[in-house]
Amino acid sequence: MQPFLFDMNAIGLAAGGLLALPWLFASRRGVQRLITVLLPFQALLGVGLVGVGLVNGVSMLPKLEEQLHLNEVSAGVNLIVAIVSILLGGLFGVQIIARLFDVNSPKRATAMALAEIVAPYQGMLGLVALAAPLAYFLYRIHLLDWIHA
């Protein structure tokens, strides 16, 4: 596992978590405007999160058993960062795909319905996306080493 690439994944995941938080308050009037402003950023970050999460997840799998013998909690945090980045990037992609179709297209209506279904999960994953990189960086600077000891 390359630490620099994984660090970039954790930083991108934290940014994605911040961009996903407005979906928790999507029913409020002013938040809808904020969500439409954030959509282009979510699209770019979503593609990046899926790509980097896949690369980190695939590169971590062969070394996972070795990591589990050293520190199970740290290996779990690394795995959560990779999985949540893929999931959150995918949910960002669903929001963008819904807006790519023609306004009168039945495909757009189906995609918008799917986007509304996954919107609450995007907000909840945003909370996890803020907690997982925090735990990852606390492990990197050895502040959580006492958990395994």
Secondary structure, DSSP 8 states (H G I E B T S, - for coil): --HHHHHHHHHHHHHHHHHHGGGGGTTSHHHHHHHHHHHHHHHHHHHHHHHHHHHHHHHHGGGHHHHHHH-HHHHHHHHHHHHHHHHHHHHHHHHHHHTTS-TT-HHHHHHHHHHHHHHHHHHHHHHHHHHHHHHHHHHHTTSSGGGT-
